[in-house]
């Protein structure tokens, strides 16, 4: 990290309770008015128009102490920072400008910090208390002041996989008491949006929102004292049997998580926002050079249904050697052995009798393919060091940990504990069935992915993973960070021809739409969900997917409208990759290529919707052309369609 500018001003010493301050973004477009009169109140403006009527932050502790209420302001300071962050595993940009103004209000027992960027703002409490403390509650009362369109990831409770549909609703139509996960997106009548989430979440529960009469308020899982099996013999679902009256037990001297408000004046800016990563703690690993992002052949979505082979497919050595052969031939870095590889779901120390782990790892190493193993979270939680040591000794490259589905402080700590311990054993971590990303991967870049998304697996049991859904996720869930959507299905159909099939799933939308998702979704571990046999039958599509990277040095959103269409350009090395998807409406765009290097000839290879893809979704065409930055291209998409192009020098 390189600091370019640093300016600090101590504005004064105060003895009264009341004060009113103001801080703006470096470009002066965003303004935060802070009023301190027994409590803290923040009002947010964009271009001199009110965006958020009031945010009221407060914390309460056992023993009667509180932050944000009735305290005398002792000092006030400001700081302007202009830094450059270099991402270890870049999924949006390699070099990120971190430019903000900071206002710090100092009180006896805490500081209250507000950072304002050109594309959003955030606040947090920094505690100066001694010893161990118990946080009774943290309040973030959000008064909107007007009706917004809300993209709502509704939750039934705080026990959650975080795999949400984003329902588009006016805030006035949302019932009081409705719980929402994060990120939650709000858009006004002018198309200006803000997304609420959090960053730098450590040793603390996840933040949820609860609808109130005037807006939303914060809601947190309680500190868990005791759990129980939901049903006797159940290996993965549990209930909270006993919880404490507080939400966290933690150190008295610490920084609490950032409460993040990303602001966009148009839909393109939402996707380009990096604030969650910028606000997170920097790298904690001494040497991350061993971390290898990549694509992975996945078994569970396609139920190991390989064919045209001379062995019986299943969870066995021969099947996985077939996956390894496929990964090696197409240049994929990994395969996953999902649920079923181990002796039982609770005994993940030993493989089942049909898996010869030594033979598999030796075979994979010879083919330059890594193996990632699936596990429930509880076995890892209870026997972490022994399991990770065993996996490292076997030559395993990562763990996919699943069915976490809690969001309390203990589980947040489990995420960090596993990331740290896995790094000690040179193992990647892919979190499934659990909480959203909140910046932890900046400190632990071996966190190679999070699920926390309603992804392609749902095609196995329902027909709701639509092109429109695909066009909501980048503007909502993806603003929090990386996501394991698991694209790549080859049996493509439109709604009228789609069938729900658990063992041979289909996807909604065209083939070009499905391939384009590899540039749309940010995932440093990107899965190929279909069976190798299907990819062999669709070799041209598989070869095209294999050429698409999973890390990006630069991202430019060329055109976007949430729920309708998205065109995005990403750079890796000297090449550019452009992906476009549309909803159930056919669309045509003319895109200028000014993002390409000047005075340079490029070869463009692309896949587009076929002439008959409005009827047969698998229909596509592969074409080529020679172009420069002075040219324009036409992107034509059928309903549910897509377009994906690779520009090489």
C-alpha positions as CSV (number, residue, x, y, z in Angstrom):
1,X,0.0,0.0,0.0
2,X,1.4,3.4,-1.0
3,X,0.2,6.5,0.7
4,X,0.2,9.5,-1.6
5,X,-1.4,12.2,0.5
6,X,-2.0,12.5,4.2
7,X,-3.4,15.6,6.0
8,X,-4.5,15.8,9.6
9,X,-6.2,18.7,11.3
10,X,-7.1,18.8,15.0
11,X,-10.2,21.0,15.0
12,X,-10.7,21.6,18.7
13,X,-11.4,20.5,22.2
14,X,-15.0,20.4,23.3
15,X,-16.7,20.3,26.7
16,X,-20.3,20.6,25.7
17,X,-22.6,17.7,24.6
18,X,-24.0,19.4,21.5
19,X,-22.1,19.8,18.3
20,X,-22.8,19.8,14.6
21,X,-20.2,18.8,12.0
22,X,-19.9,18.2,8.3
23,X,-17.7,16.1,6.2
24,X,-17.7,15.6,2.4
25,X,-16.3,13.3,-0.2
26,X,-13.0,14.3,-1.9
27,X,-15.1,15.4,-5.0
28,X,-17.6,17.2,-2.7
29,X,-20.6,15.2,-4.2
30,X,-21.4,13.4,-1.0
31,X,-21.9,15.3,2.2
32,X,-22.6,13.9,5.7
33,X,-24.0,16.2,8.4
34,X,-23.4,14.8,11.9
35,X,-25.3,16.1,14.8
36,X,-24.3,15.2,18.3
37,X,-27.0,16.1,20.9
38,X,-27.2,13.4,23.5
39,X,-27.3,11.0,20.6
40,X,-25.5,10.8,17.2
41,X,-27.5,11.6,14.0
42,X,-26.1,11.5,10.5
43,X,-27.9,13.0,7.4
44,X,-26.6,12.0,4.0
45,X,-26.7,14.2,0.8
46,X,-25.7,13.6,-2.7
47,X,-25.2,16.6,-5.0
48,X,-26.9,18.7,-2.3
49,X,-30.1,16.6,-2.3
50,X,-31.0,14.5,0.7
51,X,-30.4,10.8,0.1
52,X,-30.9,9.4,3.6
53,X,-32.9,11.4,6.1
54,X,-31.2,10.1,9.3
55,X,-28.9,7.4,10.5
56,X,-28.8,7.0,14.3
57,X,-25.8,4.8,15.5
58,X,-25.5,3.6,19.1
59,X,-24.0,0.8,21.1
60,X,-25.0,-0.5,24.6
61,X,-23.1,-2.8,27.0
62,X,-23.7,-4.7,30.1
63,X,-23.0,-2.6,33.1
64,X,-24.8,0.5,31.7
65,X,-22.1,1.9,29.4
66,X,-23.1,3.0,26.0
67,X,-21.6,4.7,22.9
68,X,-23.3,7.4,20.9
69,X,-25.5,8.7,23.8
70,X,-25.0,11.4,26.3
71,X,-21.2,11.7,25.9
72,X,-19.1,14.9,25.8
73,X,-17.1,15.4,22.7
74,X,-13.4,15.8,23.7
75,X,-11.6,16.1,20.3
76,X,-12.4,16.3,16.7
77,X,-10.0,15.6,13.9
78,X,-10.0,15.2,10.1
79,X,-7.8,13.4,7.7
80,X,-7.6,13.1,4.0
81,X,-6.0,9.9,2.6
82,X,-5.2,9.0,-1.0
83,X,-3.6,5.5,-1.1
84,X,-3.2,2.7,-3.6
85,X,-4.1,-0.8,-2.5
86,X,-2.7,-3.7,-4.4
87,X,-5.0,-6.7,-4.2
88,X,-3.3,-10.1,-3.7
89,X,-6.2,-11.9,-5.5
90,X,-7.7,-9.2,-7.7
91,X,-11.3,-9.9,-8.8
92,X,-12.2,-6.4,-9.9
93,X,-9.0,-4.4,-10.0
94,X,-5.4,-5.1,-9.2
95,X,-4.7,-1.6,-8.1
96,X,-7.4,0.1,-6.1
97,X,-7.4,3.8,-5.3
98,X,-8.4,4.3,-1.7
99,X,-9.3,8.0,-1.5
100,X,-11.4,9.4,1.3
101,X,-11.9,12.1,4.0
102,X,-12.1,10.9,7.6
103,X,-13.8,12.6,10.5
104,X,-12.9,11.3,14.0
105,X,-15.0,12.3,17.0
106,X,-13.2,11.4,20.2
107,X,-15.1,10.7,23.5
108,X,-14.0,9.3,26.8
109,X,-14.5,5.7,26.1
110,X,-14.6,5.5,22.3
111,X,-14.0,7.2,19.0
112,X,-16.6,7.6,16.3
113,X,-15.2,7.5,12.8
114,X,-16.8,8.5,9.5
115,X,-15.1,7.9,6.2
116,X,-16.5,9.5,3.0
117,X,-15.4,8.3,-0.4
118,X,-16.5,9.5,-3.8
119,X,-18.7,6.4,-4.1
120,X,-20.0,6.0,-0.6
121,X,-19.3,6.3,3.1
122,X,-19.0,4.3,6.2
123,X,-18.9,4.7,10.0
124,X,-17.7,2.6,12.9
125,X,-17.1,2.8,16.7
126,X,-13.6,2.3,18.1
127,X,-13.7,1.2,21.7
128,X,-11.3,2.3,24.4
129,X,-12.9,0.2,27.2
130,X,-10.7,-2.1,29.4
131,X,-10.9,-5.8,29.8
132,X,-13.6,-8.0,28.3
133,X,-16.9,-6.5,27.4
134,X,-20.4,-7.7,26.6
135,X,-22.2,-5.9,23.8
136,X,-25.9,-5.9,24.6
137,X,-26.9,-4.4,21.3
138,X,-25.8,-2.2,18.5
139,X,-28.3,0.2,17.0
140,X,-28.3,1.5,13.4
141,X,-31.6,3.2,12.9
142,X,-32.0,4.1,9.3
143,X,-34.8,6.6,8.4
144,X,-35.2,6.9,4.7
145,X,-37.4,10.0,4.5
146,X,-39.1,8.8,1.3
147,X,-40.2,5.8,-0.5
148,X,-37.5,3.8,-2.2
149,X,-37.4,0.8,-4.5
150,X,-35.8,-1.9,-2.4
151,X,-34.1,-5.1,-3.6
152,X,-34.9,-7.1,-0.6
153,X,-33.1,-10.3,0.4
154,X,-35.7,-11.4,2.9
155,X,-34.9,-13.8,5.7
156,X,-37.3,-15.9,7.8
157,X,-34.9,-15.8,10.7
158,X,-31.2,-15.1,11.6
159,X,-30.4,-18.8,10.9
160,X,-29.6,-18.5,7.2
161,X,-27.6,-19.9,4.3
162,X,-27.7,-16.4,2.9
163,X,-29.0,-17.8,-0.4
164,X,-31.6,-15.1,-1.2
165,X,-33.8,-14.0,-4.0
166,X,-33.9,-10.2,-4.3
167,X,-37.5,-9.2,-4.4
168,X,-38.1,-5.7,-6.0
169,X,-40.5,-3.8,-3.7
170,X,-41.3,-0.2,-2.7
171,X,-40.2,0.2,0.9
172,X,-43.7,1.3,1.8
173,X,-44.9,-2.2,0.8
174,X,-42.5,-4.1,3.1
175,X,-44.2,-5.2,6.3
176,X,-42.8,-4.0,9.6
177,X,-40.7,-6.7,11.2
178,X,-39.5,-8.1,7.9
179,X,-35.8,-9.2,8.2
180,X,-33.3,-8.6,5.4
181,X,-29.8,-10.0,4.9
182,X,-27.1,-7.8,3.5
183,X,-26.4,-6.3,1.1
184,X,-29.7,-4.6,0.7
185,X,-30.1,-2.1,-2.2
186,X,-32.2,1.0,-2.3
187,X,-33.0,3.0,-5.5
188,X,-34.8,6.3,-5.8
189,X,-36.9,7.7,-8.6
190,X,-33.9,9.3,-10.3
191,X,-32.0,6.0,-10.5
192,X,-29.6,6.9,-7.7
193,X,-28.9,3.9,-5.4
194,X,-27.2,3.1,-2.1
195,X,-26.4,-0.4,-0.9
196,X,-26.1,-1.2,2.8
197,X,-23.6,-3.8,4.0
198,X,-20.6,-4.2,6.4
199,X,-16.9,-4.6,6.3
200,X,-14.0,-5.7,8.6
201,X,-16.3,-8.1,10.4
202,X,-14.3,-9.9,13.1
203,X,-15.2,-11.4,16.5
204,X,-18.7,-10.1,16.1
205,X,-22.1,-11.2,14.7
206,X,-23.4,-10.4,11.2
207,X,-25.6,-7.4,10.8
208,X,-29.2,-7.9,9.5
209,X,-31.8,-5.2,8.8
210,X,-35.4,-5.2,10.2
211,X,-38.1,-3.1,8.6
212,X,-39.6,-0.3,10.8
213,X,-42.3,2.3,10.3
214,X,-39.8,4.9,8.9
215,X,-37.1,2.7,7.5
216,X,-34.9,-0.1,8.9
217,X,-33.0,-0.9,12.0
218,X,-30.2,-3.2,12.8
219,X,-30.7,-6.7,14.1
220,X,-28.1,-9.2,15.3
221,X,-28.0,-12.9,16.3
222,X,-27.5,-13.3,20.0
223,X,-24.4,-14.9,21.5
224,X,-24.9,-18.6,21.3
225,X,-24.5,-20.6,24.5
226,X,-25.9,-24.0,23.5
227,X,-27.1,-25.7,20.3
228,X,-29.0,-28.9,19.6
229,X,-29.7,-31.2,16.7
230,X,-32.9,-30.2,14.9
231,X,-33.7,-33.9,14.5
232,X,-32.0,-37.0,16.1
233,X,-29.1,-38.1,14.0
234,X,-29.2,-35.0,11.9
235,X,-25.6,-34.2,10.7
236,X,-26.0,-30.6,9.6
237,X,-29.1,-28.8,10.8
238,X,-29.1,-27.4,14.3
239,X,-31.2,-25.1,16.5
240,X,-30.1,-22.6,19.0
241,X,-31.2,-24.0,22.3
242,X,-29.8,-21.3,24.6
243,X,-28.5,-17.8,23.8
244,X,-27.2,-15.0,26.0
245,X,-29.0,-11.7,26.4
246,X,-26.1,-10.0,24.6
247,X,-24.8,-10.2,21.0
248,X,-21.0,-10.4,21.6
249,X,-18.4,-11.0,24.2
250,X,-15.2,-9.4,23.1
251,X,-12.1,-7.3,23.9
252,X,-12.7,-3.8,25.3
253,X,-10.1,-2.2,23.1
254,X,-11.0,-2.9,19.5
255,X,-12.4,-1.6,16.3
256,X,-16.0,-2.6,15.6
257,X,-17.1,-3.4,12.0
258,X,-17.7,-0.7,9.4
259,X,-21.3,0.0,8.5
260,X,-21.0,0.6,4.8
261,X,-23.2,2.7,2.4
262,X,-22.2,2.3,-1.2
263,X,-23.6,5.1,-3.4
264,X,-24.1,5.0,-7.2
265,X,-25.5,7.7,-9.5
266,X,-26.3,5.0,-12.1
267,X,-26.4,1.3,-12.2
268,X,-22.9,0.9,-13.8
269,X,-21.3,2.5,-10.7
270,X,-22.9,-0.1,-8.3
271,X,-20.8,-2.9,-9.8
272,X,-17.5,-1.0,-9.9
273,X,-17.7,-0.2,-6.1
274,X,-14.8,-1.7,-4.0
275,X,-15.6,-0.2,-0.6
276,X,-16.0,-3.5,1.3
277,X,-12.5,-4.5,0.2
278,X,-11.1,-1.1,0.8
279,X,-12.4,-0.8,4.4
280,X,-11.2,-4.3,5.4
281,X,-8.1,-5.1,7.4
282,X,-5.0,-5.5,5.2
283,X,-3.1,-8.7,4.5
284,X,-2.3,-10.8,7.6
285,X,-0.4,-13.7,5.8
286,X,3.3,-13.4,5.6
287,X,3.6,-15.0,2.3
288,X,0.5,-15.5,0.1
289,X,2.5,-16.4,-3.0
290,X,1.3,-20.0,-2.9
291,X,-2.3,-19.0,-3.4
292,X,-3.5,-20.1,-6.8
293,X,-6.9,-19.0,-8.1
294,X,-8.5,-21.0,-10.8
295,X,-11.4,-23.0,-12.4
296,X,-12.6,-26.2,-10.9
297,X,-14.5,-29.2,-12.3
298,X,-17.4,-29.9,-9.9
299,X,-19.2,-33.2,-9.3
300,X,-22.3,-32.5,-7.2
301,X,-24.4,-30.4,-9.6
302,X,-24.2,-33.1,-12.3
303,X,-24.5,-36.0,-9.8
304,X,-21.3,-37.6,-11.1
305,X,-23.3,-38.5,-14.3
306,X,-20.5,-39.3,-16.7
307,X,-21.1,-41.4,-19.7
308,X,-19.4,-42.9,-22.8
309,X,-16.9,-44.5,-20.4
310,X,-15.9,-48.0,-19.5
311,X,-16.4,-47.8,-15.8
312,X,-19.4,-47.4,-13.5
313,X,-19.8,-43.7,-12.6
314,X,-20.2,-42.7,-9.0
315,X,-18.2,-41.4,-6.0
316,X,-15.2,-43.6,-6.7
317,X,-11.6,-43.4,-7.8
318,X,-12.2,-44.1,-11.5
319,X,-14.8,-41.4,-11.8
320,X,-12.6,-38.8,-10.2
321,X,-9.6,-39.8,-12.4
322,X,-11.9,-39.0,-15.3
323,X,-12.6,-35.6,-13.8
324,X,-8.9,-35.1,-13.4
325,X,-8.3,-36.1,-17.0
326,X,-10.9,-33.6,-18.1
327,X,-9.5,-30.8,-15.9
328,X,-6.0,-31.5,-17.2
329,X,-7.0,-31.5,-20.8
330,X,-8.9,-28.2,-20.6
331,X,-6.4,-26.4,-18.3
332,X,-8.5,-26.3,-15.2
333,X,-6.6,-26.0,-12.0
334,X,-8.8,-28.1,-9.7
335,X,-11.4,-30.7,-9.2
336,X,-13.7,-30.9,-6.1
337,X,-14.7,-34.1,-4.3
338,X,-18.0,-33.0,-2.9
339,X,-20.2,-34.7,-0.3
340,X,-19.8,-38.5,-0.3
341,X,-16.0,-38.8,-0.7
342,X,-15.5,-39.5,3.0
343,X,-16.3,-42.4,5.2
344,X,-19.3,-40.5,6.5
345,X,-20.3,-36.8,6.6
346,X,-19.0,-36.6,10.2
347,X,-15.9,-38.6,9.6
348,X,-14.0,-36.6,7.0
349,X,-10.7,-37.9,8.2
350,X,-11.0,-41.1,6.1
351,X,-12.1,-41.6,2.5
352,X,-14.9,-44.1,1.7
353,X,-14.0,-47.6,0.6
354,X,-14.4,-46.7,-3.1
355,X,-11.9,-43.8,-2.9
356,X,-8.1,-44.5,-3.0
357,X,-6.9,-41.1,-1.9
358,X,-3.2,-41.8,-2.4
359,X,-3.9,-43.0,-6.0
360,X,-6.0,-39.9,-6.7
361,X,-3.6,-37.3,-5.3
362,X,-0.7,-38.9,-7.1
363,X,-2.6,-39.1,-10.3
364,X,-3.8,-35.4,-10.0
365,X,-0.3,-34.2,-9.2
366,X,1.1,-35.9,-12.3
367,X,-1.6,-34.1,-14.3
368,X,-1.0,-30.7,-12.6
369,X,-4.5,-30.7,-11.1
370,X,-5.3,-29.9,-7.5
371,X,-7.9,-31.6,-5.4
372,X,-10.4,-29.7,-3.1
373,X,-12.3,-31.7,-0.5
374,X,-15.8,-31.0,0.8
375,X,-16.6,-31.0,4.6
376,X,-19.4,-30.1,6.9
377,X,-18.3,-27.2,9.2
378,X,-18.8,-29.0,12.5
379,X,-16.0,-31.7,12.0
380,X,-13.6,-28.9,11.0
381,X,-14.7,-26.8,13.9
382,X,-14.1,-29.7,16.4
383,X,-11.0,-31.2,14.9
384,X,-9.5,-28.5,12.7
385,X,-5.7,-28.9,13.2
386,X,-5.8,-32.7,12.8
387,X,-8.0,-32.6,9.6
388,X,-6.0,-29.8,7.9
389,X,-2.7,-31.5,8.7
390,X,-4.1,-34.7,7.2
391,X,-5.3,-32.9,4.1
392,X,-1.9,-31.2,3.6
393,X,-0.1,-34.5,4.0
394,X,-2.4,-36.0,1.4
395,X,-1.5,-33.2,-1.0
396,X,-5.0,-31.6,-1.0
397,X,-5.1,-28.0,-2.1
398,X,-8.3,-26.7,-0.4
399,X,-11.5,-27.3,1.5
400,X,-15.1,-26.5,0.6
401,X,-16.8,-26.1,4.0
402,X,-20.6,-26.4,3.9
403,X,-23.9,-26.0,5.8
404,X,-22.7,-23.4,8.2
405,X,-25.9,-21.4,8.1
406,X,-25.3,-19.3,11.3
407,X,-24.3,-15.7,11.6
408,X,-23.5,-15.2,15.2
409,X,-20.1,-14.3,16.8
410,X,-18.9,-17.9,17.2
411,X,-19.4,-18.6,13.5
412,X,-17.7,-15.3,12.5
413,X,-14.7,-16.5,14.6
414,X,-14.8,-19.9,13.0
415,X,-14.5,-18.3,9.5
416,X,-11.3,-16.5,10.6
417,X,-9.9,-19.4,12.6
418,X,-10.4,-21.7,9.6
419,X,-8.9,-19.2,7.1
420,X,-5.8,-18.7,9.3
421,X,-5.3,-22.4,10.0
422,X,-5.9,-23.4,6.4
423,X,-3.3,-20.8,5.3
424,X,-0.8,-22.3,7.7
425,X,-1.3,-25.6,5.8
426,X,-1.3,-23.9,2.4
427,X,-5.0,-24.7,1.8
428,X,-7.7,-22.7,0.1
429,X,-11.1,-22.2,1.6
430,X,-14.5,-22.1,-0.2
431,X,-17.3,-21.2,2.3
432,X,-20.7,-22.7,1.4
433,X,-24.1,-22.5,3.1
434,X,-23.1,-19.6,5.2
435,X,-22.7,-15.9,5.7
436,X,-21.8,-13.3,3.1
437,X,-18.3,-11.9,2.6
438,X,-17.5,-8.9,4.7
439,X,-13.9,-8.1,3.7
440,X,-12.1,-11.0,5.4
441,X,-10.5,-12.2,2.2
442,X,-8.3,-9.1,2.1
443,X,-6.5,-10.3,5.2
444,X,-6.8,-13.9,4.2
445,X,-6.7,-14.2,0.4
446,X,-6.7,-18.0,0.7
447,X,-10.4,-17.4,1.2
448,X,-11.0,-18.3,-2.5
449,X,-14.8,-18.0,-2.5
450,X,-18.0,-17.7,-0.7
451,X,-21.4,-19.0,-1.7
452,X,-24.1,-17.0,0.0
453,X,-25.9,-16.7,-3.2
454,X,-29.0,-18.2,-4.9
455,X,-27.0,-19.9,-7.5
456,X,-27.2,-22.5,-10.3
457,X,-27.6,-25.5,-7.8
458,X,-31.2,-24.4,-7.4
459,X,-32.0,-25.5,-11.0
460,X,-31.9,-29.0,-9.6
461,X,-35.2,-28.4,-7.7
462,X,-36.9,-25.2,-9.0
463,X,-37.2,-22.9,-12.1
464,X,-36.4,-19.6,-10.4
465,X,-32.8,-19.1,-11.5
466,X,-33.9,-16.9,-14.4
467,X,-31.9,-14.5,-16.6
468,X,-33.5,-11.7,-14.6
469,X,-32.2,-13.2,-11.4
470,X,-28.7,-13.4,-13.0
471,X,-29.1,-9.7,-13.7
472,X,-30.0,-8.8,-10.2
473,X,-27.1,-10.6,-8.4
474,X,-24.2,-8.4,-9.8
475,X,-25.9,-5.2,-8.5
476,X,-26.9,-6.7,-5.1
477,X,-25.1,-9.7,-3.6
478,X,-21.9,-9.2,-5.5
479,X,-21.3,-5.7,-4.1
480,X,-20.3,-7.5,-0.8
481,X,-17.7,-9.6,-2.5
482,X,-16.9,-12.8,-4.4
483,X,-19.6,-15.4,-5.0
484,X,-19.7,-19.1,-5.9
485,X,-22.7,-19.1,-8.3
486,X,-21.3,-22.2,-10.1
487,X,-22.1,-21.5,-13.8
488,X,-21.5,-23.7,-16.8
489,X,-24.6,-25.8,-17.5
490,X,-24.7,-27.1,-21.1
491,X,-28.3,-28.2,-21.2
492,X,-29.9,-24.8,-21.8
493,X,-33.6,-24.0,-22.3
494,X,-36.1,-21.2,-22.1
495,X,-38.9,-21.3,-19.6
496,X,-41.4,-23.1,-21.8
497,X,-38.9,-26.0,-22.4
498,X,-37.3,-26.1,-19.0
499,X,-37.7,-29.1,-16.8
500,X,-36.6,-29.5,-13.1
501,X,-34.3,-32.5,-13.0
502,X,-32.1,-33.2,-9.9
503,X,-29.6,-35.5,-11.5
504,X,-29.4,-34.0,-15.0
505,X,-30.2,-30.3,-14.4
506,X,-30.9,-27.7,-17.0
507,X,-30.3,-24.0,-17.0
508,X,-32.6,-21.1,-18.0
509,X,-31.3,-18.8,-20.8
510,X,-29.1,-19.4,-23.8
511,X,-25.8,-21.1,-24.1
512,X,-24.1,-17.7,-24.8
513,X,-25.7,-16.4,-21.6
514,X,-24.3,-19.2,-19.6
515,X,-20.8,-18.8,-20.9
516,X,-20.9,-15.0,-20.4
517,X,-21.5,-15.5,-16.7
518,X,-17.8,-16.4,-16.4
519,X,-17.0,-12.7,-17.0
520,X,-20.0,-11.4,-15.1
521,X,-19.6,-13.0,-11.7
522,X,-16.5,-12.4,-9.6
523,X,-15.1,-15.7,-8.4
524,X,-11.4,-16.5,-7.9
525,X,-12.5,-20.1,-7.7
526,X,-14.9,-20.5,-10.6
527,X,-16.7,-23.8,-11.0
528,X,-17.7,-25.7,-14.2
529,X,-20.9,-27.2,-12.9
530,X,-21.7,-29.7,-15.7
531,X,-20.3,-33.2,-16.2
532,X,-17.1,-33.7,-18.1
533,X,-19.0,-35.9,-20.5
534,X,-21.3,-33.0,-21.4
535,X,-18.3,-30.7,-21.9
536,X,-16.7,-33.3,-24.2
537,X,-19.9,-33.3,-26.3
538,X,-19.8,-29.4,-26.2
539,X,-16.1,-29.1,-26.7
540,X,-16.1,-25.7,-28.4
541,X,-18.1,-24.2,-25.5
542,X,-15.8,-25.8,-22.9
543,X,-12.7,-24.7,-24.6
544,X,-14.0,-21.1,-24.7
545,X,-14.8,-21.2,-21.0
546,X,-11.3,-22.6,-20.3
547,X,-9.8,-19.5,-21.8
548,X,-11.6,-17.1,-19.5
549,X,-9.5,-16.0,-16.4
550,X,-10.8,-15.8,-12.8
551,X,-8.8,-12.7,-11.7
552,X,-8.9,-9.3,-13.3
553,X,-6.5,-6.3,-13.3
554,X,-9.2,-3.9,-14.4
555,X,-13.0,-3.7,-14.7
556,X,-15.1,-1.4,-16.8
557,X,-18.9,-1.6,-16.9
558,X,-19.9,-0.5,-20.4
559,X,-23.7,-0.5,-19.9
560,X,-26.1,-1.7,-17.2
561,X,-29.6,-1.7,-15.9
562,X,-30.4,-3.8,-12.9
563,X,-32.6,-6.8,-13.8
564,X,-32.5,-6.0,-17.5
565,X,-29.0,-6.1,-19.0
566,X,-25.3,-5.8,-18.3
567,X,-22.2,-5.4,-20.4
568,X,-18.9,-5.6,-18.7
569,X,-15.2,-5.5,-19.8
570,X,-12.4,-7.0,-17.7
571,X,-8.7,-7.0,-18.3
572,X,-6.2,-9.8,-17.6
573,X,-2.7,-9.3,-18.9
574,X,-2.8,-7.8,-22.4
575,X,-6.2,-9.3,-23.2
576,X,-9.7,-7.9,-22.6
577,X,-12.8,-10.0,-22.0
578,X,-16.3,-8.6,-22.6
579,X,-19.4,-10.3,-21.3
580,X,-23.0,-9.3,-21.9
581,X,-26.3,-10.8,-20.7
582,X,-29.9,-9.8,-21.1
583,X,-33.2,-10.7,-19.4
584,X,-36.2,-12.2,-21.3
585,X,-36.1,-9.3,-23.8
586,X,-34.0,-9.4,-26.9
587,X,-31.6,-6.4,-27.1
588,X,-29.0,-5.0,-29.4
589,X,-26.1,-2.6,-28.4
590,X,-23.4,-0.8,-30.2
591,X,-20.2,-0.7,-28.1
592,X,-17.2,1.4,-28.8
593,X,-13.8,-0.2,-28.1
594,X,-12.1,2.8,-26.6
595,X,-11.1,0.8,-23.6
596,X,-8.6,-1.1,-25.8
597,X,-5.0,0.1,-26.1
598,X,-4.5,2.7,-28.8
599,X,-2.5,1.8,-32.0
600,X,-2.9,-1.9,-31.3
601,X,-4.4,-4.6,-33.4
602,X,-6.6,-7.1,-31.6
603,X,-8.0,-10.5,-32.5
604,X,-11.6,-10.8,-31.3
605,X,-13.1,-14.3,-30.9
606,X,-16.7,-14.3,-29.6
607,X,-19.7,-16.4,-29.0
608,X,-23.1,-15.0,-29.6
609,X,-26.7,-16.3,-29.6
610,X,-27.5,-18.4,-32.6
611,X,-30.2,-17.4,-35.1
612,X,-32.6,-19.8,-33.6
613,X,-31.6,-19.4,-29.9
614,X,-35.0,-17.8,-29.2
615,X,-36.5,-21.3,-29.7
616,X,-33.5,-23.6,-29.0
617,X,-31.5,-22.0,-26.3
618,X,-28.4,-24.2,-27.0
619,X,-28.0,-22.5,-30.4
620,X,-25.0,-20.3,-30.6
621,X,-22.4,-19.1,-33.2
622,X,-18.7,-18.6,-32.7
623,X,-17.1,-15.8,-34.8
624,X,-13.8,-13.9,-35.2
625,X,-12.7,-10.5,-36.4
626,X,-9.7,-8.1,-36.3
627,X,-10.3,-4.8,-34.6
628,X,-8.7,-1.7,-33.0
629,X,-9.8,0.7,-30.3
630,X,-11.3,3.0,-33.0
631,X,-13.8,0.4,-34.0
632,X,-17.3,-0.4,-32.7
633,X,-19.0,-3.7,-32.4
634,X,-22.6,-4.8,-32.3
635,X,-23.8,-7.0,-29.5
636,X,-27.0,-8.7,-30.4
637,X,-28.8,-10.9,-27.8
638,X,-31.9,-13.0,-28.1
639,X,-34.3,-13.3,-25.1
640,X,-32.4,-14.8,-22.1
641,X,-29.3,-14.3,-24.2
642,X,-25.7,-13.4,-23.9
643,X,-22.5,-12.5,-25.7
644,X,-18.9,-13.2,-24.7
645,X,-15.8,-12.0,-26.5
646,X,-12.0,-12.3,-26.0
647,X,-9.8,-9.5,-27.4
648,X,-6.1,-10.7,-27.7
649,X,-3.2,-8.8,-29.2
